[in-house]
Amino acid sequence: MLNKTLAGFFAFFLGMFGVHRFYLGQWFRGVMQFAGFFGAIVLVNLVNDSDGEVFFGMVIATMVIAPIITAIVFWATPEKKWLKKYDKDSLGENQPLGIAAPYAHRDTKALKAEGIRYYRTGDYDLAIEAFTEASEADLGDPGTHFNLACSYAQLGQYGESLRHLELSVTFGLPKPERIEKHPALAALRKHSSYRSFRANNFRRLNLLELTEPKATDTPIVDETETIENFNAPPPPRTTETMPPPPPAFDAPPPGPDLLEQITRLRELHDAGVLTQKEYQMQKEKLMG
């Protein structure tokens, strides 16, 4: 990593020899500075004409004064601006990595506002792109996940819609009764997978039940047979296969307390939805 102060020192005291240019990696300019300075001195000694001596003397003076001005400019330039011009690679070393890194490109609120504009014009694919970028910047924003759920539901991608609804509730969705009332989720609410999701307290999988030991007389069902194909039309229902009517959900789902949110985070981590780093970060945020 280059040092701005050291580069200014070289320019101020040794600039006539081009040392600061060599330090900055500008070898060609350094060689030209070095050769030009000593060449001017040689020509002053070779020229017998007084006018020539004056001319080359001014050249030497210029080659001495110019690096001094360069040193002053170096010292007066802000550190980041100077590094951006002379040492761009060092800027990457100061950027934090991982999920905790700040979103340097665009503001989260601006991305959410852009996604809402696309959503209102019916460009759901573009809305998903904007909301996804916003969620990458702030994973724990429940509103962003709710907007993603609505956008995916409009495209008929109910699996992704349920996934983001689960994340939204887990991170503390304000006014969770919107799930039961929002018009964008009307088609999703009619789907059989949503009834299971709703009955399971807004979880796609009941991991606690899945980890309980099964009785020996309980038939084992292959999980691959129970995965629902969202692209296929629902099979015709008969009176024998018709599931019991879902319970009435007049009351809005209660907001999860701290223990409930931590439990949901753990389940999302066990299901592979959240990485270990994301799980730890969100857990620390909940714990304050």
N, C-alpha and C positions, 0 to 999 in steps of 0.2 A: 504494500500500500504506500503510495507516494505521500510525502509530507509537504504541505503548502508552505510552512514556515521555512523548512530546509531549502526548498526550491527558491524561495525569495532570497535566502542568504547567499546561495550560489550565484544568483543573478546579480545581486548587489555588489559582491566583492570579486567574483570571478566571471562575471558575465561577458567581459570583453573576450575571454577565451572560449566562450560557448559552453561552459561547464553545466549551466542550468539546462541547456538543451539536451546534453548527453544524459543528465539525470532524468529528464522527462521522456527519454527514449526517442527523441527527435534527432537521430544521428546525422542526417543530411544537413540540417540547419546548424547543428553543432560544428560539423566539419567546416561548413562555409564561414561561420563566425570566426573560428580559429584561424583558418587560412586567410580570410580577409583582413584580420587585425594585423597579423605578422607581415602579410603582403604589403599593407599600407605603410608599415614601418620601414620595410626594405626600400620601397619606392621613394619615400621621403629622403633617405640617405643617398639614393642614386640620382635624384633630380637636383640639378644645380640651379635651376630657375627659381627665383623667390616666389613667383606666382604658383608654381607647382608645389613648392613646400607648403604654402598656405593652404592649397586645395587638399592635399593629402593630410595635412594637419587637422583640417576640419573633418575629414573622413574618420580619422582616428578618434577625435573628440566625440563624434556622433556614435561610433561603435562602443565608446565607454559610457556615454550618457544613456543610450537606449536601454541597455540591460538594467540600469538603475531604475529607470521608469517602469520597466517590466517587473522588477522586484516589488516596487510600491503597489503596482496593480495586483500582483499575487497576494500580498498581505491584506489588501483592502477587499478582495473578493470573498464572499461567503464560502464557507467550507464546502457545502454540498454543491454549489454551483461550480466551484473550482474542480472538485473531484469529477463532476459530470463531464467537464471539458477535457481533463487530462488523465483521469483514472476511473473510467466508467465501471470497470470490473469490481472495484472495491465497494461500490454502492450495494451490490447484491449481498455482501457479507453482513451488512447491517440490517437486512430485512429479516424479521422473524418468520419461522417456518411453521407448518402444520395448521391445525384448525384455529389456533389463537392468533394467526397472522391477520393484520387489518386488511380489509378489502381495499386495495389501492386504486382500482380502476374506476369504480362507480359507486355512488352512494346507495345504501340499502333502500332508503326511502324513495329515491329516484327510480330504482329498479321496480319497487312495488307499484309506484304510480304509473310507470310505463306498462307493467303487466295489466293493471286495471284498465288502462286505455285500450290495450289490445283485446282484453276480454269483452269490453263493452261493444267493440266493433265486430266481434265474432271471430277474431283471429286467435283461436285458442292455442294453436301450436306456438305462436310467438309469445303469447301470454305465459305459457309454461316455461319457455326459455328464460323470460325475465324473472319469473318467480323462482325458478331454480337457481339462478345466479344470486338472487336475494337470500335464499335459504343457505347457500354455500357461505355467504358472508355472515349470516346469523342463523345458525342451525336451530336455536331455541325459540325462534319467533313463531308463536302459534298461529298468528294471522296469515303469515306467508304459507304455511302448510294447509290452512283452510282454503286459501285461494287456489292452491295447487289441486286440492281435492275437487273443488268446483270445476276447474278447468278440465281435469281428467274425466270427470263425470260427463261433461258436455260432449267429450269425444267418445264416450262409451267405454273408456278404459277403467272399469270399475275396480280392478285389482289395485292399481296405483292410487285411485281415489280413496279406497279404504285405508291404504297404507298411510297416506298423508292425513286422513282424518284421525287415525290412531295417534300419529305424532302430534297433531294439533291439540287433542285432548290431553295427551301426556304432558305437554308443555304449558298447560293451563289456559285453554281457550276461553276468552271472555264471552259471556252469553252463549254457553254451549247448546242452549235450546235452538240455536240457528240450524243445527244439524237436522232437526226434525221439521224445520219450517222453510229453509232456504229453497227457492224454486229451482236452483241449478242442480240440487240433489234429489229432485222429485223422482226421476227415472231410477236412480240408484236405490232409493228407499223402497221401491217396488220389487227389487231383486231379492231372491232368496238369500244370497250371501249377506246382504245387509241385515236381514232379520237375525241371522246368527251373530253377526258383528254387534248388533245392538243388544241382544240378549246376553252377550258375553261382556257387557259393560264397556263397549267400544274398543274391544280387542279382537284382532283377527284370529288369534290362537289362544286357547286357555292352556298356558304352559304348565300351570299347577296340576291340572287334570292329566295332561299328557305324561307327566313325570310320576304320577301315582301308580303303584303296582296294580296290574289288572288281575281280576279273579280268574281262576283256571277255566271256569265254565263260560267266560266271556269270549265271544268270537272276536278274533283279531281281524281288523279291517285294514286292507292295504291303503296307505295314505294316497298312493297315486290314483286310486279310484275315487277318492273323495275331493280331489282338487277340481274346482269348477272351471270350466272353459267359458270365459266371458264372451268369446267371439261366437260361440254356438248358440242357436236359439234355444230357449228353455223347452224341455220336453213337455208333451201334453199331460195334463193333470187329470187324474180320475178321483173318484170318491175314496178309493182305497189308499191312493198314494198322496192324497191332499194332506199337507201338514196342518197341524192344529193352528187355529188363528193366533196371531201374535198378541201378546197382552197389550192392553191400552197404555199408551205413553203420553198421558195428558200432562203429567208433571215434567218439567224440564230436568235433564240429567244434572245431578249435583256436581258442583265444582270439586275437583279432586283436592284433597288436603295434601300436606307435605309427605306423609307416609305413603299415600296412594301414588303420588307422582314418582317417588323413589322406587316403589315396587314396579311401576310401569317402565321406568328407565331400565331396571334390571331385566325385565322380560324382553324389552327391545334389544338389549345387549345380548341376551342368551339366544334370541332369534336371529342374530346377525344383522339387525337393522342399524344398530349403532356400533361403531368401533370402540375399542377400549379407551382411546383418548377422548372421543366424543362423550362416552359414558361418564368418565371421570370429570370432565369439564362441566357437564350439565348437572352432575350430582353436587359438585362444589358450589355451583351457582345456586342450587336449591337450598343448600345448607347455609348459604350466606357467608 
